[in-house]
């Protein structure tokens, strides 16, 4: 358990339960050992170091202190309704940030029941207890709720594509050699919140069900944040795996026909705190800016790691297709889940919401940087 105190600006969206200005509001973070939970604690501690700490003047109605409690599965099992009720009775939270999840995408194909229990039932039980107690819930979801390239027919929706691009700042281009659909009458574009989900895997299905159950219970009071290709200095993720392999293997094969956007956990944490501070509700997308393939991501990891002396020698990185990679895995007795060929998220709605609510950006504006810049920030933490 870790406690941090920060200030909250005046409520902008749906109000939480009434409280005295000097009475801290409790925020529970589930899945304390996850990379996102660790990032949330780290960012909150940094905010406190800057100015917003428990010694700040909270005698007026302009701010309310927050107390953070990060609880591990042994302390809060989100699949156990009785355990959830007991924790809520003990801590009386005003907000719950759900970082607990079953994230083993391939394993979920053979363990769909457990994936459903953690990713769908768990969020539903949290939402039900939040409804009973008057707490707010922010639930973290995935780009894998989508099934592939978001296609926009030029003849009917060109204005929407242009509007999305202007709002989000995401470039609307891609390498034609990697394009999942080469039809000149269609444009690939990042997914917006109103696009229809169509998961390809048991993992994606379980995450979508979790979203749907939270919305069914809490409606407009729910906050859902979909993100993509998350990595950070904590836990297991693609960046740390690549660095380890680059130190031990002479060559690597990395998939080049899946397009998405890597997102640094610390940047996502900054966005989440802004949403909590502003008491925002709704479904939002968040990732870094730009897009790339896993192969391009791996090449950039190596390039930057060599420059920062995290690696001593380069290794050969070869592009491969999803089909070939799956065949090689099957030959080793490993069955891989299907993944979307294109799952870039449009963060425009989130960015405009935070601007509308007069949120002041966190230091360095890292949350709106290109994925290469976010990667550099993270790798510098390791150097």
Secondary structure, DSSP 8 states (H G I E B T S, - for coil): ----EEEE----SS--S---TTS-EEEEEE-TTSHHHHHHHHHHHHHHHHT-STTS--SSTT-EEEEEEEE-TTT--TT-HHHHHHHHHHH-EEEEEE------TTGGGT-HHHHHIIIIIHHHHHHHHHHHHT-EEEEEEEGGGS-S-EEEEHHHHHHHHHHHHHHH-------TTT-S---TTEEEE-B-TTS-----SHHHHHHHHHHHHHHHHHGGG-EEEEE-SEE-SSSS-HHHHHHHHHHH-SEEEEE-S-EE--EEHHHHHHHHHHHHHTT--EEEEE--BS-EEHHHHHHHHHHHHHHTTS-SS--EEEEE-HHHHHHHHHHTT-------SB--B--HHHHHHHHHTT----GGGGGGSBHHHHHHHHHHHH-
